Amino acid sequence: MSEESPVTRLRDALGPASFSNVRTPIGILLVVLLLRPVLQLEFVLGGDYIATSILIWMLFASAYNLLLGYGGLLSFGHAMFMGAGSYGIAIGLAHIDLPFVVAGAIGVFVAAVLAYGIGQLTVHRGEIYFAMLTLAFGMAAHFIVNANPFDLTGGADGIRAGAVPGWISSFRGQTLVTLWGIEFEFYLLIAFMFVIAMIALWQIVRSPFGRTLVAIRDNEELARSMGIATHQYKVRAFTLSGAFSAIAGTMLVLNNSGAALEDIAVLQSGNVLLMTIFGGMNYFFGPVMGAFSWFVARETLTTFEVLALPLTEFAIVSIDVSGILTFWQFFFGLAFVILVLIAPEEGIYGFLRTQVVKLLELARRRVDNE
């Protein structure tokens, strides 16, 4: 008899229902615990700044997927909500001198109100019109921030001076946080915020609200005939997605030491859309995998210079590929096209998950036959 894995023993100890309740939180914690060790591998080449950036974009992509994957609504202007969070907290800290928690709450509230208002105007217009209208609102938000109204947003320069709380400091290239007399790494702060926000998102998608949202996505006419107010559910999903995107924006300000105009650019909306679809919008961890793949591809390909064949230790031919791999978006796009062709609804997370399940099933059959 083969030895049971730790996951199997945990599932048997907790029972199927209890294990299902803790599986996703355990996965979220594992993402935080394993991210830095994976990025420290020689072929990945990523530091703490990359690790915190990945966590922030994982949260942003997951917030976006609440709208796209669970609500079936395609938004081309979602960066405006991340920008609302980043500029909201930056303005509160730099211009009004508010406490971090208060400034962050205001930024998230502004993003939620903005999302609610836009949702009321757009969600009933149809999928194509909704996508185009969110693009228009996103472009308008970018124009307003760039215009620097009342000298608040800093225009193209963004907000740098005073946009970071005093309890965050840098020492010899390491960013540290000092709270209540305790000093710890900045990564732990971002990781804590990430875990809390992701667990909150998970509770939303597994709640009756989330289940109803999926039912509306799958068959809106049937849901409406059952008496479900589909319009209001979509608006609420848009509002919650905007609020969680703003939370990612507040984390982005801390990570980048200020708010930048690119945080609210329409290009960022396209980036998060690609991450979500590439990772797998039908799975909770799909956008997490998509954001990780995006950053690893960017960091790995742009720093890779010489291709040694057949092996680095026994190189017969060395090819300088630095000039080609600079255009890493092309190779990521190529991988995106291939993935869509072989697993159009699964994404990289669903594809790998399916392959692992097949391998485990094959191994189990071989053990049973022996």
C-alpha positions in Angstrom: 0.0 0.0 0.0 1.4 3.4 -0.9 1.9 6.0 1.7 -0.7 8.8 1.9 0.3 12.3 1.1 0.0 15.1 3.7 -2.9 16.6 1.7 -4.7 13.3 1.8 -4.1 12.9 5.5 -5.4 16.4 6.2 -8.5 15.8 4.1 -9.2 12.6 5.9 -8.7 14.2 9.3 -11.0 17.2 8.6 -13.6 15.5 6.5 -14.6 16.4 2.9 -16.7 19.4 3.8 -14.2 20.9 6.3 -11.3 20.4 4.0 -13.1 22.1 1.2 -13.6 25.1 3.5 -9.9 25.5 4.3 -8.4 24.4 0.9 -8.5 27.8 -0.7 -7.2 29.8 2.4 -4.3 27.3 2.6 -3.6 27.9 -1.1 -3.5 31.6 -0.5 -1.1 31.2 2.4 1.1 28.9 0.3 1.2 31.6 -2.5 2.6 34.1 0.1 5.1 31.6 1.6 6.4 30.1 -1.6 6.5 33.2 -3.8 9.9 34.6 -2.7 11.7 31.2 -2.7 10.5 30.6 -6.2 11.6 34.0 -7.4 15.0 33.5 -5.8 15.7 30.6 -8.2 18.6 31.3 -10.6 16.5 31.1 -13.7 13.8 33.4 -12.4 15.8 36.3 -11.0 13.3 38.2 -8.9 13.8 40.2 -5.7 11.5 41.5 -3.0 10.2 44.4 -5.1 9.1 41.9 -7.8 7.5 39.7 -5.2 5.4 42.5 -3.7 4.5 43.7 -7.2 3.3 40.2 -8.1 1.1 40.0 -5.0 -0.5 43.4 -5.8 -1.2 42.4 -9.4 -2.5 39.0 -8.2 -5.1 40.8 -6.1 -5.9 43.2 -8.9 -6.4 40.4 -11.4 -8.6 38.5 -8.9 -10.7 41.5 -8.2 -11.1 42.0 -12.0 -12.1 38.3 -12.3 -14.9 38.9 -9.9 -16.4 40.9 -12.7 -15.2 39.0 -15.8 -15.0 35.4 -14.7 -17.9 35.3 -12.2 -20.1 38.1 -13.6 -19.4 37.6 -17.3 -18.8 41.4 -17.8 -15.8 42.6 -19.8 -14.3 45.9 -18.7 -11.7 47.8 -20.7 -11.3 50.5 -18.1 -10.7 48.7 -14.8 -7.4 50.5 -14.1 -9.4 53.6 -13.2 -10.4 51.9 -10.0 -6.8 50.8 -9.1 -5.8 54.4 -9.9 -8.6 55.7 -7.7 -7.2 53.8 -4.8 -3.6 54.8 -5.5 -4.4 58.5 -6.1 -6.9 58.6 -3.3 -4.5 57.4 -0.6 -1.6 59.4 -2.1 -3.6 62.7 -2.1 -4.8 61.9 1.5 -1.2 61.4 2.7 0.6 64.0 0.7 -1.9 66.9 0.6 -4.2 66.4 3.6 -1.8 64.6 5.9 -4.4 62.0 6.8 -3.6 58.7 8.7 -2.8 55.8 6.3 -5.9 53.8 7.3 -8.2 56.8 6.8 -6.6 57.8 3.5 -6.8 54.2 2.2 -10.4 53.9 3.3 -11.3 57.1 1.4 -9.6 55.9 -1.7 -11.4 52.6 -1.6 -14.7 54.4 -0.9 -14.2 56.7 -3.9 -13.5 53.8 -6.2 -16.6 52.0 -4.9 -18.8 55.0 -5.5 -17.3 55.5 -8.9 -17.9 51.9 -9.8 -21.4 52.0 -8.6 -22.3 55.1 -10.6 -20.7 53.7 -13.8 -22.3 50.4 -13.2 -25.8 51.9 -12.9 -25.2 53.6 -16.3 -23.6 50.8 -18.2 -24.4 47.2 -17.1 -27.8 47.1 -18.8 -26.5 48.4 -22.2 -25.3 45.0 -23.4 -21.9 43.3 -23.3 -20.3 45.2 -26.3 -21.6 48.6 -25.2 -20.6 47.9 -21.6 -17.0 47.2 -22.7 -16.8 50.3 -24.9 -18.3 52.5 -22.2 -15.9 51.3 -19.5 -13.1 52.0 -22.0 -14.4 55.6 -22.5 -14.7 56.1 -18.7 -11.2 54.8 -18.2 -9.8 57.2 -20.9 -11.7 60.1 -19.2 -10.2 59.2 -15.8 -6.7 59.1 -17.3 -7.3 62.5 -18.9 -8.5 64.1 -15.7 -5.6 62.8 -13.6 -3.2 64.0 -16.3 -4.8 67.5 -16.3 -3.8 67.8 -12.6 -7.1 69.4 -11.3 -6.5 71.8 -8.4 -2.9 70.7 -8.4 -3.8 67.5 -6.6 -2.7 64.7 -8.9 0.7 66.0 -10.1 -0.1 65.5 -13.8 2.4 63.4 -15.7 4.8 63.4 -12.7 2.3 61.8 -10.3 2.5 62.1 -6.6 5.8 61.2 -4.9 6.7 63.6 -2.1 4.8 62.7 1.1 2.9 59.8 -0.5 4.5 57.2 1.8 3.8 56.9 5.6 6.6 57.6 7.9 6.6 54.1 9.4 7.9 52.8 6.1 11.7 53.3 5.6 14.5 52.0 3.4 17.8 50.9 4.8 20.7 49.5 2.7 18.3 48.6 -0.1 15.8 46.9 2.2 12.4 48.3 2.8 11.3 48.0 6.5 8.1 48.7 8.4 8.0 49.9 12.0 4.6 49.6 13.7 3.9 49.6 17.5 7.6 49.4 18.1 8.0 46.2 16.0 10.2 46.3 12.9 9.6 43.8 10.1 10.0 43.4 6.3 7.8 45.3 3.9 6.9 42.1 2.2 5.1 40.9 5.3 2.9 43.9 5.2 1.9 43.5 1.6 1.5 39.7 2.2 -0.8 40.4 5.1 -3.0 42.8 3.1 -3.0 40.3 0.2 -4.2 37.4 2.3 -7.0 39.4 4.0 -8.2 40.8 0.7 -8.0 37.4 -1.1 -9.9 35.6 1.6 -12.6 38.3 1.5 -12.9 37.8 -2.2 -13.1 34.0 -1.8 -15.9 34.4 0.7 -17.8 36.6 -1.8 -17.5 34.2 -4.7 -18.5 31.2 -2.6 -21.5 33.1 -1.0 -25.1 33.0 -2.3 -24.3 36.3 -4.0 -21.4 34.7 -5.9 -23.4 31.6 -6.8 -26.2 33.8 -8.1 -23.7 35.9 -10.1 -22.5 32.7 -11.8 -26.1 31.7 -12.5 -26.7 35.1 -14.2 -23.5 34.7 -16.2 -24.5 31.3 -17.5 -28.2 32.1 -18.3 -29.4 35.6 -17.6 -32.8 35.1 -19.1 -33.5 32.1 -16.9 -32.2 34.0 -13.8 -34.5 36.9 -14.6 -37.5 34.7 -15.1 -36.8 33.3 -11.6 -37.2 36.8 -10.2 -33.6 37.6 -9.7 -32.8 41.3 -10.1 -29.9 40.7 -12.6 -29.2 44.4 -13.1 -28.6 45.0 -9.4 -26.4 41.9 -9.0 -24.2 43.1 -11.9 -23.9 46.6 -10.4 -23.0 45.1 -7.0 -20.4 42.9 -8.6 -18.9 45.9 -10.5 -18.9 47.9 -7.2 -17.1 45.2 -5.3 -14.6 44.6 -8.1 -13.8 48.3 -8.2 -13.4 48.4 -4.4 -11.0 45.5 -4.3 -9.1 46.9 -7.3 -8.7 50.1 -5.2 -7.2 48.1 -2.3 -4.6 46.8 -4.8 -4.0 50.5 -5.7 -3.3 51.5 -2.1 -0.8 48.7 -1.9 0.7 49.9 -5.2 1.4 53.3 -3.7 3.3 51.8 -0.8 5.3 49.5 -3.2 6.2 52.2 -5.7 6.6 55.1 -3.2 3.9 57.2 -4.7 1.1 57.3 -7.3 2.0 57.4 -11.0 0.0 58.3 -14.1 0.6 54.8 -15.5 -1.4 53.3 -12.6 -4.6 54.6 -14.2 -3.6 54.1 -17.9 -5.9 52.2 -20.2 -2.9 49.9 -21.0 -3.0 48.6 -17.4 -6.6 47.5 -18.0 -5.5 45.5 -21.0 -2.7 44.0 -19.0 -4.9 42.8 -16.3 -7.4 41.4 -18.9 -4.6 39.3 -20.4 -3.4 38.1 -17.0 -6.9 37.0 -16.1 -7.6 35.1 -19.3 -4.2 33.6 -19.6 -4.4 32.3 -16.0 -7.9 31.0 -16.3 -11.0 33.1 -15.5 -13.0 30.0 -14.6 -10.9 29.4 -11.5 -10.3 31.4 -8.4 -6.5 30.9 -8.6 -6.5 31.4 -12.4 -5.8 35.2 -12.2 -3.2 34.5 -9.5 -1.3 32.2 -11.9 -1.8 34.6 -14.8 -0.2 37.5 -12.9 2.7 35.3 -11.8 3.3 34.1 -15.3 3.2 37.7 -16.7 5.9 38.9 -14.3 8.1 35.8 -14.5 8.0 36.0 -18.3 8.9 39.7 -18.1 11.7 39.4 -15.6 13.2 36.2 -17.0 13.1 37.0 -20.7 14.4 40.6 -20.3 17.4 39.5 -18.2 18.2 36.4 -20.3 21.2 37.2 -22.6 23.0 34.1 -23.9 21.4 30.8 -24.9 23.9 28.0 -24.4 23.3 24.7 -26.2 23.0 21.9 -25.4 23.7 22.8 -21.7 25.1 25.8 -19.9 27.9 23.6 -18.4 28.7 21.9 -21.7 28.0 24.7 -24.2 28.9 23.9 -27.8 27.0 26.9 -29.3 26.3 30.2 -27.6 23.7 32.5 -29.1 23.2 36.1 -28.0 19.4 36.5 -27.6 19.3 39.6 -25.5 18.1 41.8 -28.5 15.3 39.4 -29.3 14.0 38.7 -25.8 13.7 42.4 -25.1 10.4 42.1 -26.9 9.1 39.7 -24.2 5.4 40.7 -24.9 5.7 39.0 -28.3 6.6 35.7 -26.7 4.0 36.0 -24.0 1.4 36.8 -26.7 2.5 33.7 -28.6 2.1 31.6 -25.5 -1.3 33.2 -25.0 -2.4 32.3 -28.6 -1.2 28.7 -28.2 -3.0 28.3 -24.8 -6.2 29.7 -26.2 -6.0 27.1 -29.0 -5.4 24.1 -26.8 -7.4 25.1 -23.7 -9.7 28.1 -24.6 -11.7 28.0 -21.4 -9.1 26.6 -19.0 -6.2 29.0 -19.0 -2.7 28.0 -17.8 -4.0 27.1 -14.3 -6.8 24.9 -15.6 -4.6 23.3 -18.2 -1.9 22.4 -15.6 -4.5 21.3 -13.1 -6.0 19.0 -15.6 -2.7 17.5 -16.5 -1.7 16.9 -12.9 -5.1 15.2 -12.2 -4.5 12.9 -15.2 -1.0 12.1 -14.0 -2.2 11.3 -10.5 -5.0 9.2 -11.8 -2.6 7.3 -14.1 -0.2 6.7 -11.1 -3.1 5.5 -8.9 -4.2 3.0 -11.6 -0.7 1.7 -11.9 -0.4 1.3 -8.1 -3.8 -0.5 -8.0 -2.7 -2.9 -10.8 0.5 -3.8 -9.0 
